[in-house]
Amino acid sequence: MRVAFYRFRKLENILVQLLCAFASFFVILPFVLILVYLIVAGASSINFDFITQLPKPIGEKGGGMANSIVGTLILMGLTFLIGTPIGILSGVFVYEYGNEKLRKIVRFSADLLNGTPSIVIGILVYGWIVSPMHGFSVMAASIALSLIFIPLVLRTTEESLLLVPKELRDAALALGIRKWKVVCYVLIETAKQGILSGILVALARIAGETAPLLFTAFGNQYWTYRLDEPISALPLQIFEYAISPYEQWHRDAWAGALVLLLLIFLLHLSVRILLKKKS
Amino acid sequence: MGRMLFSSQHNTANNDPFERALANRGQKFKENIFTLLVYCCAFTLPTLLVFAAYELTTKCMPTVSKFGISFLFNHDWNPVSGHFGALPFLYGTAMSSGLSLLIASFLGLGTALFLTEFSPRWIQKPLIILIQIISAIPSVVWGLWALFELIPWLQKYVVPFLKDHLGFLPFFQGNFYGVSMLSGSLVVAIMILPIMISVTIEMIKSVPSIYKEAVFALGSTHWESIRIGVLPFIKKGLLGVAILGLGRAIGEAMAVTMVIGNKPEISLSLLSPAYTLSSVLANEFAESTSELHISALYEIALLLGAITIVVNLLAQLFIHGLEPLDFTKLFGKENQKKNLS
């Protein structure tokens, strides 16, 4: 009887381990497959034209996504300009200013916005900016992306400020230094590596967002440098090409996906280097 | 740094009291401007949220007044004839996110246990880094992959197998055209797995190993030590992870839109195309023209937003164990005053 029970326990142990190994096999396998496939399919269809030419109508050889690549960079830059000051200062507020009640409201609304589906954010910005201005625009797209960007930056800013030794802030205030100088030259200065890496991670996140761009940036076949015109972006162009029926466009979509991934990984890599330098 | 901090004091270090007072006022002015700036920035988000709630509720008024509560139970969605009912989308969202959660939670827990407990040491770090890399892949790329890799694979191997062996079930009836509930749920399951695995791994690691060692010392097997010494401590957290994954799955738009088939029909079969709340927004919002159609889409956006917010709040509640929406503390004082007066 006892021996049988021991055997059962041993068997159970082995069975559970096998099950877990199977589960991870089924999880890891598609992960490896998609990475390999993305790199192979992307690398085989990318070429010099792809990153220097405008899209061409179907049937013509060549053509690329140069305007989409630049469009993504423009949108990221504008989002960075709008979102960074608001994000960092809100993070400072949550750490240093107001009372507990106000902080809770700000933190809570950031969490709410962070959980809102990005497509709903796109619809909101459509109602706020696109339809009053009677046109899709770069401005609307970067504001939509900022709404995703700001809560992320707020959170990471607060977290990195919490890592600053409390004594440093107290000592600075005890010297009679003005609060805004303490914030700018002591708190933010000390926490800047953490804040910067948070910003880079948030940028990587918005680089791949497609849903809010559908109703704000809309897409464009040509170059744009004006804030009130529709603009193309890599994720939008990938989406459009992927659901098209043409073989050539499918290949372009893979190439675009590879470029987008390289951009995102570059940002994540720089975060890693940044954080390594710290320790 | 020190010089910057004190530079203004150095410049004004003369004995004229009038000039000193003037400099002090300048400093105070700067201080006030900065505080104002911080307050303005901090209250951008709450203000925008209020505007958002106002916008969504006012814009969906035409449908609310015309269809009322029957909007939620009507399964007829026809923009041409002006009939709108959200049931197919509610069903599609519930079914696809529920199914993907079912797949992802078991696989995720198994993988997390394997990567923290059962696997050899040397394999853990590279696999965890791989999972982090995968979690950075944007949703449109997942959609692309699902469209050209997952669906052909399903069509070639999985669906014939399912039909042969489980074809008598109502879930596997009808023809398979590739785009379907099954493909949508699978791609969402794969998408939410990385974040679920990462959070679960962190939770397992946060349990002090003393408990596990104690169970080991009593002569348990490896699995028993985890079942008794680890899992009971993270039960609530695991539920939180599942709800977090559910929130992601519900809000997911692009990949689902690309593979779920976009057909507003309710069918029990997983092989037939379906439609979700987020994908109807992605497909129809930019092309809607009639006022009623736009308003119906706004109501769907409101539904989607409300559902995800509730789900995310629940997830936070379980993961962090503290109430994110602490109404008693937020508004408790006013209530007390009211009660007194």
Chai-1 contact restraints between the chains, C-beta under 6 A:
chainA,res_idxA,chainB,res_idxB,connection_type,confidence,min_distance_angstrom,max_distance_angstrom,comment,restraint_id
A,R9,B,T221,contact,1.0,0.0,6.0,A-B,restraint_1
A,N13,B,T221,contact,1.0,0.0,6.0,A-B,restraint_2
A,N13,B,H222,contact,1.0,0.0,6.0,A-B,restraint_3
A,N13,B,W223,contact,1.0,0.0,6.0,A-B,restraint_4
A,V16,B,W223,contact,1.0,0.0,6.0,A-B,restraint_5
A,Q17,B,F118,contact,1.0,0.0,6.0,A-B,restraint_6
A,C20,B,G110,contact,1.0,0.0,6.0,A-B,restraint_7
A,C20,B,L113,contact,1.0,0.0,6.0,A-B,restraint_8
A,C20,B,F114,contact,1.0,0.0,6.0,A-B,restraint_9
A,C20,B,F118,contact,1.0,0.0,6.0,A-B,restraint_10
A,A21,B,F114,contact,1.0,0.0,6.0,A-B,restraint_11
A,A23,B,L107,contact,1.0,0.0,6.0,A-B,restraint_12
A,A23,B,G110,contact,1.0,0.0,6.0,A-B,restraint_13
A,A23,B,T111,contact,1.0,0.0,6.0,A-B,restraint_14
A,S24,B,T111,contact,1.0,0.0,6.0,A-B,restraint_15
A,S24,B,F114,contact,1.0,0.0,6.0,A-B,restraint_16
A,V27,B,L107,contact,1.0,0.0,6.0,A-B,restraint_17
A,V27,B,T111,contact,1.0,0.0,6.0,A-B,restraint_18
A,V27,B,L193,contact,1.0,0.0,6.0,A-B,restraint_19
A,P30,B,I190,contact,1.0,0.0,6.0,A-B,restraint_20
A,F31,B,L130,contact,1.0,0.0,6.0,A-B,restraint_21
A,F31,B,I134,contact,1.0,0.0,6.0,A-B,restraint_22
A,I34,B,W145,contact,1.0,0.0,6.0,A-B,restraint_23
A,I86,B,C41,contact,1.0,0.0,6.0,A-B,restraint_24
A,I86,B,T44,contact,1.0,0.0,6.0,A-B,restraint_25
A,L89,B,V38,contact,1.0,0.0,6.0,A-B,restraint_26
A,L89,B,C41,contact,1.0,0.0,6.0,A-B,restraint_27
A,S90,B,C41,contact,1.0,0.0,6.0,A-B,restraint_28
A,S90,B,A42,contact,1.0,0.0,6.0,A-B,restraint_29
A,V92,B,V38,contact,1.0,0.0,6.0,A-B,restraint_30
A,F93,B,V38,contact,1.0,0.0,6.0,A-B,restraint_31
A,F93,B,A42,contact,1.0,0.0,6.0,A-B,restraint_32
A,Y97,B,V38,contact,1.0,0.0,6.0,A-B,restraint_33
A,I105,B,P46,contact,1.0,0.0,6.0,A-B,restraint_34
A,V106,B,A42,contact,1.0,0.0,6.0,A-B,restraint_35
A,S109,B,L45,contact,1.0,0.0,6.0,A-B,restraint_36
A,S109,B,P46,contact,1.0,0.0,6.0,A-B,restraint_37
A,S109,B,L49,contact,1.0,0.0,6.0,A-B,restraint_38
A,A110,B,L45,contact,1.0,0.0,6.0,A-B,restraint_39
A,L112,B,I309,contact,1.0,0.0,6.0,A-B,restraint_40
A,L113,B,L45,contact,1.0,0.0,6.0,A-B,restraint_41
A,G115,B,T308,contact,1.0,0.0,6.0,A-B,restraint_42
A,G115,B,I309,contact,1.0,0.0,6.0,A-B,restraint_43
A,G115,B,N312,contact,1.0,0.0,6.0,A-B,restraint_44
A,T116,B,G305,contact,1.0,0.0,6.0,A-B,restraint_45
A,P117,B,G251,contact,1.0,0.0,6.0,A-B,restraint_46
A,P117,B,S278,contact,1.0,0.0,6.0,A-B,restraint_47
A,P117,B,L304,contact,1.0,0.0,6.0,A-B,restraint_48
A,P117,B,T308,contact,1.0,0.0,6.0,A-B,restraint_49
A,I119,B,A253,contact,1.0,0.0,6.0,A-B,restraint_50
A,I119,B,S278,contact,1.0,0.0,6.0,A-B,restraint_51
A,I119,B,L281,contact,1.0,0.0,6.0,A-B,restraint_52
A,I119,B,A282,contact,1.0,0.0,6.0,A-B,restraint_53
A,V120,B,A301,contact,1.0,0.0,6.0,A-B,restraint_54
A,V120,B,L304,contact,1.0,0.0,6.0,A-B,restraint_55
A,V120,B,G305,contact,1.0,0.0,6.0,A-B,restraint_56
A,I123,B,A301,contact,1.0,0.0,6.0,A-B,restraint_57
A,L124,B,A52,contact,1.0,0.0,6.0,A-B,restraint_58
A,G127,B,E55,contact,1.0,0.0,6.0,A-B,restraint_59
A,I177,B,L5,contact,1.0,0.0,6.0,A-B,restraint_60
A,R178,B,Q27,contact,1.0,0.0,6.0,A-B,restraint_61
A,R178,B,E31,contact,1.0,0.0,6.0,A-B,restraint_62
A,W180,B,E31,contact,1.0,0.0,6.0,A-B,restraint_63
A,W180,B,F34,contact,1.0,0.0,6.0,A-B,restraint_64
A,K181,B,L5,contact,1.0,0.0,6.0,A-B,restraint_65
A,Y185,B,M1,contact,1.0,0.0,6.0,A-B,restraint_66
A,Y185,B,M4,contact,1.0,0.0,6.0,A-B,restraint_67
A,Y185,B,L5,contact,1.0,0.0,6.0,A-B,restraint_68
A,G208,B,P138,contact,1.0,0.0,6.0,A-B,restraint_69
A,T210,B,V140,contact,1.0,0.0,6.0,A-B,restraint_70
A,T210,B,M254,contact,1.0,0.0,6.0,A-B,restraint_71
A,A211,B,A253,contact,1.0,0.0,6.0,A-B,restraint_72
A,A211,B,M254,contact,1.0,0.0,6.0,A-B,restraint_73
A,F215,B,F285,contact,1.0,0.0,6.0,A-B,restraint_74
A,F215,B,A286,contact,1.0,0.0,6.0,A-B,restraint_75
A,P235,B,V140,contact,1.0,0.0,6.0,A-B,restraint_76
A,I238,B,V140,contact,1.0,0.0,6.0,A-B,restraint_77
A,F239,B,V140,contact,1.0,0.0,6.0,A-B,restraint_78
A,A242,B,L144,contact,1.0,0.0,6.0,A-B,restraint_79
A,A242,B,L147,contact,1.0,0.0,6.0,A-B,restraint_80
A,A253,B,L144,contact,1.0,0.0,6.0,A-B,restraint_81
A,A257,B,V141,contact,1.0,0.0,6.0,A-B,restraint_82
A,A257,B,L144,contact,1.0,0.0,6.0,A-B,restraint_83
A,I264,B,A136,contact,1.0,0.0,6.0,A-B,restraint_84
A,H268,B,A136,contact,1.0,0.0,6.0,A-B,restraint_85
